């Protein structure tokens, strides 16, 4: 009987596989996040990508404007534009303008601007025949009653102070201007009940508070399919270091073809220009104007 000769494995080589296995087990693991985690979604990565970015001053040096636009023809989000208007919260004033008109959205918004306005923004929702849906309060007078919604909130100004109040906590009284809308997108710096399942692509606009700033934020694309509701909430909630805006709270306004932003100092419009009902708008200005 013959025996095959067994070559001897060097002592060091014998232990290498075991050492490698132990090292792998002890190595720090990357934090695994769910697909819905804001910094793991394709949209969040898109925000951090090579977007064309523009900055400008508006009616006053204290009012700032930023625009982000995807200009890469090969990108699936080509043409998507995000616009952000920022004004100091302590000096900001909102003026709710009851409108209840049907016509070219751009023409209506442009015609409502007053000297010194920083922005004219589409407001709340409408129901049958363009009638407002939800509270519309302007110059201490109620033009439309508070709706019995279980979601959303109210953008309100009391004693010159602007706040976004969830509908469950809102009590009418002492408001100079107030507008009911939905949904609450961000509450306490966290996305508020908006899920990735809400995947309808549309133009969107909202109002937000970030520290000592009041923000107007919108997203548009030529085909009206800018971003989903969840992506809009991500844009608002993500920290600035992660590509977002890092707001404390945010309220959505009427979107789709109604989502419109007019910057009077630049004679610049964002949003579709079809004919539509405009129940109301919000004029944003700084203290000291009319």
C-alpha positions in Angstrom: 0.0 0.0 0.0 1.3 3.4 -0.9 0.4 6.6 0.9 0.2 10.0 -0.7 2.7 12.3 0.9 1.0 15.1 2.7 2.8 18.4 2.4 3.0 20.3 5.7 1.2 23.6 6.0 3.3 26.3 7.6 2.1 27.3 11.0 1.4 30.9 10.0 -0.6 30.0 6.9 -2.7 27.5 8.9 -4.2 30.3 11.1 -4.7 32.9 8.4 -8.3 31.9 7.4 -9.4 31.9 11.1 -7.7 35.3 11.7 -9.4 36.7 8.7 -12.8 35.4 9.8 -12.4 36.9 13.3 -11.3 40.2 11.9 -14.4 40.3 9.7 -16.7 39.6 12.6 -15.1 42.3 14.7 -15.0 45.0 12.0 -17.4 47.9 12.5 -20.4 47.4 10.2 -22.0 50.1 8.1 -25.3 51.4 9.5 -28.0 49.6 7.6 -30.9 51.9 6.9 -34.3 51.2 5.6 -35.2 52.1 2.0 -37.3 54.9 3.4 -34.5 56.5 5.3 -34.1 60.1 3.8 -30.4 59.8 3.1 -30.7 56.5 1.3 -33.3 57.3 -1.3 -32.4 58.2 -5.0 -34.1 61.5 -4.5 -31.8 62.4 -1.6 -28.8 61.5 -3.6 -30.1 63.6 -6.5 -30.3 66.6 -4.1 -26.7 66.2 -3.3 -25.8 65.8 -7.0 -24.5 68.3 -9.5 -27.5 70.5 -9.8 -27.2 74.0 -11.3 -27.6 76.4 -8.4 -28.5 80.1 -8.5 -28.7 82.6 -5.7 -30.1 86.1 -5.7 -31.4 88.9 -3.5 -35.1 90.0 -3.9 -37.0 93.1 -3.0 -34.6 93.8 -0.1 -31.2 92.4 0.8 -32.8 90.6 3.7 -34.9 88.5 1.3 -33.0 85.7 -0.4 -33.7 83.4 -3.3 -32.2 80.1 -4.4 -33.0 78.0 -7.4 -31.7 74.4 -8.0 -32.3 72.9 -11.5 -31.4 69.6 -13.1 -29.8 70.5 -16.4 -28.4 67.1 -17.3 -30.3 65.9 -20.4 -29.6 62.3 -19.6 -31.1 62.6 -16.1 -34.6 61.2 -15.4 -35.2 64.3 -13.5 -34.1 66.7 -16.3 -35.8 70.0 -16.0 -36.9 69.6 -12.4 -36.6 73.0 -10.6 -36.6 73.8 -6.9 -37.1 77.3 -5.7 -36.6 78.6 -2.2 -37.5 82.1 -0.8 -36.1 83.0 2.6 -37.0 86.0 4.7 -36.2 86.8 8.4 -39.1 85.4 10.5 -39.1 88.3 12.9 -39.6 90.8 10.1 -41.8 88.7 7.8 -45.5 89.5 7.3 -48.1 87.3 5.5 -51.1 88.9 3.9 -53.9 86.4 2.9 -55.7 87.7 -0.2 -59.2 86.2 -0.9 -59.5 85.9 -4.7 -62.0 83.3 -5.9 -61.3 83.8 -9.6 -60.9 81.6 -12.6 -58.3 82.6 -15.2 -54.7 82.4 -16.1 -52.8 81.6 -12.9 -49.8 83.7 -13.8 -51.9 86.7 -14.7 -53.9 86.5 -11.4 -50.8 86.2 -9.2 -49.0 89.0 -11.1 -52.0 91.3 -10.8 -52.2 90.9 -7.0 -48.6 91.9 -6.2 -48.1 95.2 -4.3 -45.0 97.4 -4.2 -42.5 95.9 -1.7 -43.9 92.3 -1.9 -41.2 89.7 -1.7 -43.4 86.9 -3.1 -46.9 86.1 -4.1 -47.7 82.4 -3.4 -50.6 80.1 -4.3 -52.7 79.5 -1.2 -55.2 76.9 0.0 -57.5 74.4 -1.7 -60.8 74.9 -3.5 -63.9 73.0 -3.9 -66.9 73.3 -6.2 -66.9 76.2 -8.5 -63.6 77.4 -7.1 -64.9 78.2 -3.6 -62.3 78.0 -0.9 -62.0 74.9 1.1 -60.8 75.6 4.7 -60.3 78.7 6.8 -59.5 81.9 5.0 -59.0 84.8 7.4 -57.7 88.2 6.1 -57.4 91.5 7.9 -59.1 90.1 11.0 -62.1 89.0 9.0 -63.2 85.4 8.3 -63.9 84.9 4.6 -64.4 81.2 4.8 -65.0 79.0 7.8 -62.6 76.5 9.4 -63.1 73.1 7.8 -63.5 70.0 10.0 -60.3 68.3 8.7 -58.5 65.7 10.8 -55.2 66.5 9.1 -53.2 69.5 7.9 -52.9 72.8 9.8 -53.1 76.6 9.7 -50.5 79.2 8.7 -51.4 82.0 11.0 -50.1 85.5 12.0 -51.0 86.8 15.4 -49.6 90.0 16.8 -47.2 90.0 13.9 -45.9 86.6 14.7 -46.1 83.8 12.1 -46.6 80.2 13.0 -47.6 76.8 11.5 -50.2 75.2 13.8 -51.4 71.6 13.4 -55.2 71.5 13.0 -55.5 69.5 16.3 -53.9 72.4 18.2 -55.4 75.4 16.4 -57.9 77.6 18.1 -59.4 80.6 16.3 -58.8 83.9 18.0 -56.6 86.9 17.6 -55.5 86.0 14.1 -54.7 88.9 11.8 -54.3 86.5 8.8 -54.8 82.8 8.7 -55.0 80.1 6.0 -56.0 76.4 6.4 -54.2 73.9 4.2 -52.7 70.4 4.2 -50.8 68.3 4.8 -48.4 69.1 7.6 -45.2 67.9 5.9 -42.7 68.4 8.7 -43.3 68.7 12.5 -40.5 69.0 15.0 -37.9 68.6 12.2 -39.4 65.2 11.3 -41.5 64.1 8.3 -45.0 64.0 9.7 -46.9 60.9 8.5 -45.9 61.2 4.8 -44.8 57.8 3.5 -42.9 56.6 0.3 -46.2 55.0 -0.8 -47.5 58.4 -1.7 -45.8 58.3 -5.2 -47.9 60.7 -7.3 -45.6 63.0 -9.2 -46.7 66.7 -9.2 -45.6 70.3 -8.9 -45.7 71.2 -5.2 -45.4 74.3 -3.0 -45.4 74.9 0.7 -44.4 77.2 3.5 -41.9 76.4 6.3 -40.2 77.7 9.3 -36.5 77.1 9.9 -35.1 78.7 13.0 -35.4 82.5 12.5 -36.4 82.2 8.9 -39.7 81.9 7.0 -39.3 79.8 3.8 -41.4 79.5 0.7 -40.4 76.3 -1.1 -41.7 74.9 -4.4 -40.8 72.3 -7.0 -41.8 72.3 -10.7 -41.2 70.6 -14.0 -42.5 71.5 -17.5 -44.7 68.4 -17.6 -46.1 69.1 -14.1 -44.5 65.9 -12.7 -41.8 67.4 -10.4 -41.6 65.3 -7.2 -43.8 63.1 -5.0 -45.3 64.2 -1.7 -42.7 62.1 0.2 -39.8 63.6 -1.8 -41.1 67.1 -1.0 -41.2 66.2 2.7 -37.6 64.9 2.4 -36.5 68.0 0.7 -37.8 70.0 3.7 -36.7 67.7 6.5 -33.3 66.6 5.4 -30.5 68.5 7.1 -28.7 71.0 4.9 -25.5 69.0 5.1 -27.5 66.1 3.6 -28.8 68.2 0.7 -32.1 69.3 2.2 -33.4 72.4 3.8 -33.5 71.3 7.5 -36.8 73.0 8.4 -38.5 72.8 11.8 -42.0 72.7 10.5 -43.7 72.8 7.1 -47.2 73.0 5.7 -48.2 72.0 2.1 -50.2 74.4 0.0 -52.4 73.6 -3.0 -50.2 71.9 -5.6 -50.4 70.5 -9.1 -51.4 73.2 -11.7 -52.3 75.5 -8.8 -48.7 75.6 -7.4 -47.4 79.0 -8.3 -44.7 81.4 -7.1 -44.3 85.0 -8.3 -41.3 87.1 -7.5 -42.3 90.7 -8.2 -38.8 92.2 -7.9 -37.6 89.9 -10.7 -40.9 89.7 -12.6 -40.4 86.0 -12.4 -43.0 83.2 -12.3 -42.6 79.6 -11.3 -45.4 77.1 -12.1 -47.8 76.2 -14.8 -49.7 78.9 -16.7 -53.0 77.3 -17.5 -56.4 78.7 -16.6 -57.5 77.5 -13.2 -59.4 78.5 -10.1 -57.5 80.7 -7.6 -59.3 80.8 -4.3 -56.7 82.8 -2.5 -53.0 83.7 -2.4 -50.4 84.7 0.2 -48.4 87.8 -0.2 -45.1 87.7 1.7 -43.4 90.9 2.6 -41.1 92.4 5.3 -42.2 94.6 8.2 -42.4 98.2 7.2 -44.2 97.6 3.9 -47.9 97.9 3.1 
